[in-house]
Every structure is written in structure tokens, then in C-alpha cells.
Amino acid sequence: MPKMAFLNGVFLCWAMMIMTTASCQAFTPVSTSLQTRPTILNRSAPQIIKPQSLTTFGKGLYRQQQQHYVAAKSSTTSLSATTTALVSKTVAIASFSATVKLLCSIALGAWAARKRLKKDSTNTILDGPAIAALSRLTYWIFQPAFLLCSVTKTFALAAATSAKAGGGTGNTLTGTQLALMPLVACFQIGTGAMIGQLLTKKKSDGSGDQQGSIVRMCTTFANSGPLPLLFADALFSKQAMIQSQVVACISFYLLAWSPLFWSFGKLILGTSETTLVGEDKSVGAKIMQQVKQFLSPPVIGSIGGIVIGATPALRELFLNGWLYPLFGAMQTLGTAYLPSALLVLAGSLASKKSDNNNEASKSTAGLSVKSLGTIAFARFLLAPIWALLILKGLDKLQLLGQAGSPARAILSFVILMEGCMPPAQNSVILLQLVGMTGAASTMAQTLTALYGLAVVPVTLLLSACLSLSGISNLM
């Protein structure tokens, strides 16, 4: 990867750190009112939100809080004797089933890519044009809508409950804690980029350049959105308060991850549009080119969520006012983000490679076993260790929150989980968007092999994350 591209990536990391810190300075505590097990994690009785202080959007949260508090108050049995069994059985089964669910989704997509519409036809249900169209829909509509709605709802949860509703008790995430997630994302992505650069330094010849780019992409960007959301649903579907805060942490993590992926990721794979400004070599033209690359649709969706969620008038207009149907429509479209990304991954793997003479469409050889081992070593050993070191550093700086609190456990769990994920599946979409079908097929083969190998390590790592963070005590 060229030195200028690497420096641009470092600049983007710093820019995202500054932007996310500034946007969250005045952010009020996210009081989703997690009151699970108050007698175990917090000896003082938690404060309850007064219904008079809530908006229409927050009334449902209040009712959920009352139910959780009554259930927790009536439970007097200690969890210390059952925590080990819960982690070894329920957690392991849930994490394993979530990974297998992902592989089954890929298998169904592969079947659709092979299934012919007619016996005498070469067209399949999920052929090349369908994959390209689905990639564009994911990039331009589904993912931006998902990010906009997730971030908006995160800010809405903060506005629905006041700081007196437990914000200082450690039961709920605060703005300072959520602001850590984009910063953690920048550190993890930057470290992954340096590791990939070091591990592929010897691959400097032209023949191995594309394979080196794929290795660097896989070590730099993890699956920080779809897979963690799958795990959150599989693990905490019966604990709505925990799940909502886990999703909030993931959404704030994506505030930094998404812009860096669609800008820095393009530089790593060599798909950056270098001809957007024609022959103009002026400094202003170069700056405009960088701005256009940075302000991709997913980035605009994230920024839109911050603007709507942080502005009371807009928030009320979209969540309770006459623009709520529009917000509901975007939320519905956002639910298509995960399945469409899975279909693109599966279709790219199973579809036949293009026979065009276009250089961008030429197929490439699959990655070697050594390259796959390098990626697995970086993603399933080095990245989890680095995530644990980041967590220890934040603990030393006393930024994780009150010891033994639910908010601290949730924040710690998401930081550790993000460091244990396999490579990002959106890399296939990025390559499909620029017409590099051969590279997309190679990337899809690489990801499918890694996801198959990830079932056991991710299951074990996820169980360790639940134990180390202490969130298993809330389940």
C-alpha cells in the first residue's frame, strides 16, 4: 500500500476521533434503565423514572423498566453459583448458533446463486447483475438507513429519560462511555492496519500485491456490524434493556468504523476513485476528492442520525411528529441491511467468474494457506489480545465507569467482542461496486473459509468476553 494512502488513513483516524469526541461531549446519559439484578451489582436501590418526565417515545421504556425492576427485586437467589454453568452452556450454545446461523444464510444465498430460473436458461436467481444491484442497494439505501435509525434511537433513549433516572448510579450508559466506542474503533482499526502492513511487507512484488491487499483489508477491518448485532440478538433477546444498550454501543462503534471502511478501505484495496476530479491537480481539488470519498452514503447516514438525534426539534418531529412515517420507512429499509450483505457475500462466492477481458473483471487466484493462516492469526489471536489491553488501559484511566455496574459490564463486553470478530463481509460489496468481480470472488472465498474456521474460536472468545466483562451476571 502506498505511503500516501497509509498517511491518509492515519489522518482519517484522527479526524474521526476528534469528530466523535466533540459530538458526544454534551451527550446526556443513555438511560435505558437497566435494572437487572440490582441487589447483586449495586447495593443501593436504583432510581425509577417518573412517567411525567417521559415523552411518548419513552413511555414504553418506562413500562419495561418497571417490569425489570419488579422481577429483579423479587429475585433473591445468588447468581454466583450459576454463572459458570450459564457461561459454559447457554453462552456457548448461543454464540455457536449465531455463527452457524450466519453460515446457513450464506449457504442459502449460494443455493440461490446456483439455482437456474429455467432448465434451459443460464440465468440464476442470484446472478451477477442481481449481485451488483444488491450491492448498490446496500451501499446507497440499506446501510445508511440502518445507521441513521440506530444512531437516532440511541440519542432518543437519552432524551427519553433524564439524568436523575439513574444516570449516576452506573446502571445505564453515559455519553462519556459511549464516546469511547468510536475512539476504540479507531485504535483497533489503526492497529490492525499496522499488523497487516508488517505481515505483508515481504509481499512487495506485483504478483502478490492484490493478495497482500486482501490480507491487509482482513486484518484491518473486522465484521463490526452485522455479526455483533446477530450475537446481541442471540444472547440478549430476552433481556431487552441489555440488548438496547449493547446495540447502542455497536452503533457508536460504527460511527468511526463505517467512514474509515468506505474511505481507508478503498485505499487498501486500490478501489479509490482517483479520476473524480479529472486533470485538476490543485490542492482544493484534492481536498474535495478526499471529502467526497469520506462522505459516503453510510457516513452520511451516521451523521444524519447524530443531527436528528441530538436536535430536540428534529428528534420530536421524526419520532413523534408528522415525519414519523418517513422514519418508520427508513427503519424498515434498514432491516434489509444484514440479509442483503449476506446475499452479496454468498452470491459472490457461488457465481461464475466473468469472462470479460476487462482488467477489473479478471479473476484472481485464491489466497494461499499461509495467507489464510496469517489472517486467522491476526484476527483470532492478536486482535483479541489488543482489545483486552485497550480495556485494561481504559480501566487504569478510570473511564469504564463504576466497578461492578451494569453499564461497565456492557461497555467492556462490546469492546472485547469487537476485537474477536472475523473480517468484514462488506469488503465484497466494496469490490462489487467498482466492478472488480474477480477480486470480489477471491475475497468471498477467503471470507467463507475464515468464517467456517471461526466457528470454534469465536465461540470460545465470546464466552471469554462474557466472563471477563461480567455481563454474564446480568443474563
Secondary structure, 3 states (H helix, E strand, C coil): CCHHHHHHHHHHHHHHHHHHHHHHCCCCCECCCCCCCHHHHCCCCCCCCCHHHCCHHHHHHHHHHHHHHHHHHHCCCCCCCCHHHHHHHHHHHHHHHHHHHHHHHHHHHHHHHHCECCCCCCCECCCHHHHHHHHHHHHHHHHHHHHHHHHHHHHHHHHHCCCCCCCCCCCCECHHHHHHHHHHHHHHHHHHHHHHHHHCCCCCCHHHHHHHHHHHHHHHCECCCHHHHHHHHHHHCCCHHHHHHHHHHHHHHHHHHHHHHHHHHHHHHCCCCCCCCCCCCCHHHHHHHHHHHHCCHHHHHHHHHHHHHHCHHHHHHHHCCCCHHHHHHHHHHHCCHHHHHHHHHHHHHHCCCCCCCCHHHCCCCCCCHHHHHHHHHHHHHHHHHHHHHHHHHHHHCCCCCCCCCHHHHHHHHHHHHHCCCCECCHHHHHHHHCCCHHHHHHHHHHHHHHHHHCHHHHHHHHHHHHHHHCHHHHC
